Amino acid sequence: MASPLTHFDERGDAHMVDVSGKAVTDRVAVAEGRVVMEAATLALITEGRAKKGDVLGVARLAGIMGAKKTADLIPLCHPLPITKVALDLEPDPALPGVVVRATVKTGGQTGVEMEALTAVTVACLTIYDMLKAAEKGMRIEGVRLLMKEGGKSGRFEAAP
């Protein structure tokens, strides 16, 4: 039985998967993560009092840049022609913190799950960076793929 781990060859060596035989299809992935913080730190965002400026705006741009740089960061990822990156950063007083969701699209021969996960992670790290002077104990949690669609494997949706 062949290994389901496609990034290893028959000898067990890591390699970049050959996707040249795959069909070009529309592909989309959605990922999410959270930055959990104290209510007073969240207030710095929602009241516009963060010393470094527009925390959510900068984190949104950082997430977009992160998605575009995924192949430079993850050794076996293919560089992809990304057609869309959108980030939704929602302050959530119930956490308290910020919920980050990224949607990434491409028309290509391989999926954009890693790009969506990278976008979320970089946005979360940027939120941490911009607020670390106020609170060093923030936590980045729950980074996961919510949905992917396209390609031979079809649609995946994470359990709620």
C-alpha positions in Angstrom: 0.0 0.0 0.0 1.4 3.4 -1.0 2.0 6.0 1.7 -0.6 8.8 1.9 2.3 11.2 2.6 3.0 12.5 -0.9 6.0 14.6 0.1 8.2 11.5 0.5 9.5 9.4 -2.3 9.8 5.6 -2.3 13.1 5.8 -0.3 11.5 8.0 2.3 13.3 11.2 1.1 11.5 14.5 1.1 10.7 15.9 -2.3 8.4 18.4 -4.0 5.4 16.6 -5.4 5.1 16.7 -9.2 1.7 18.3 -10.0 2.3 18.7 -13.7 -0.2 15.9 -14.4 -3.0 17.4 -12.3 -5.9 19.3 -13.9 -6.0 23.1 -13.5 -9.1 23.8 -11.4 -10.5 26.6 -9.2 -9.4 26.1 -5.6 -10.2 27.8 -2.4 -9.2 27.4 1.2 -10.5 29.0 4.4 -8.5 28.9 7.7 -8.9 30.5 11.1 -7.1 31.3 14.3 -7.4 33.3 17.4 -5.4 35.7 19.5 -6.6 35.5 23.1 -5.8 38.5 25.3 -7.0 40.4 28.3 -10.1 42.5 27.9 -8.0 45.7 28.5 -5.7 44.7 25.6 -8.6 44.1 23.3 -9.9 47.6 24.2 -6.7 49.1 22.8 -7.8 47.7 19.5 -11.5 48.5 19.6 -10.9 52.0 21.0 -8.0 52.8 18.6 -5.5 53.3 21.4 -2.8 50.9 20.3 0.5 52.8 20.3 1.7 51.2 17.0 -1.5 52.2 15.2 -4.2 50.3 13.3 -3.6 46.8 14.6 -6.2 45.1 12.5 -5.4 47.0 9.3 -1.7 46.1 9.6 -2.4 42.5 10.5 -4.7 42.2 7.5 -1.9 43.4 5.2 0.6 41.1 6.9 -1.7 38.1 6.4 -2.0 38.9 2.7 1.8 39.2 2.4 2.2 36.0 4.3 -0.1 34.1 1.9 1.9 35.4 -1.1 5.2 34.3 0.6 4.1 30.8 1.6 6.4 29.0 -0.9 9.4 30.9 0.5 8.6 29.8 4.0 7.4 26.2 3.6 10.1 24.2 1.8 7.9 21.8 -0.2 5.1 24.2 -1.2 4.7 25.2 -4.8 4.6 28.9 -5.7 1.1 29.5 -6.8 -0.7 32.2 -8.9 -2.9 33.4 -6.0 -6.0 35.1 -7.4 -7.5 36.3 -4.0 -6.6 36.7 -0.4 -9.1 38.1 2.0 -8.8 38.4 5.8 -11.5 39.0 8.3 -10.3 40.1 11.7 -13.1 40.2 14.2 -12.7 41.5 17.8 -14.5 39.0 20.1 -15.2 40.2 23.6 -16.2 36.7 24.6 -12.7 35.4 24.1 -11.5 38.1 24.8 -9.4 38.5 21.6 -9.5 38.6 17.9 -10.7 35.8 15.5 -8.8 35.8 12.2 -10.1 34.1 9.1 -8.4 33.9 5.7 -9.8 32.9 2.4 -7.4 32.2 -0.4 -8.2 31.3 -4.0 -6.3 30.2 -7.1 -6.8 28.5 -10.4 -4.1 25.9 -10.4 -2.8 22.4 -10.1 -2.6 22.3 -6.3 -4.5 23.7 -3.4 -4.1 26.8 -1.3 -4.5 25.3 2.2 -1.0 26.2 3.2 -1.5 29.8 2.0 -4.6 30.2 4.0 -3.0 28.8 7.1 0.1 31.0 6.6 -2.1 34.1 6.2 -3.9 33.4 9.5 -0.7 32.7 11.3 1.2 35.8 10.1 -1.9 38.0 10.9 -2.0 36.5 14.4 1.7 37.0 14.9 1.4 40.6 13.7 -1.4 41.3 16.3 0.8 39.8 18.9 3.8 42.0 17.8 1.7 45.2 17.8 0.3 44.6 21.3 3.2 42.8 23.0 4.2 46.0 24.9 0.8 45.9 26.6 0.5 42.2 27.2 3.2 39.5 26.7 0.9 36.7 27.8 -1.4 36.7 24.7 -2.0 33.3 23.1 -2.3 32.3 19.5 -4.7 29.4 19.4 -6.9 27.2 17.2 -5.1 27.7 13.9 -6.8 25.3 11.6 -8.2 24.7 8.1 -11.9 25.2 8.1 -12.7 24.4 4.4 -11.0 23.6 1.1 -12.5 23.0 -2.2 -11.3 22.0 -5.7 -9.0 19.4 -7.1 -9.3 15.7 -7.1 -10.0 15.3 -3.4 -13.0 17.7 -3.7 -14.4 19.5 -0.7 -13.3 19.2 3.0 -15.1 20.9 5.9 -13.7 20.8 9.4 -16.0 19.7 12.2 -17.5 22.6 14.1 
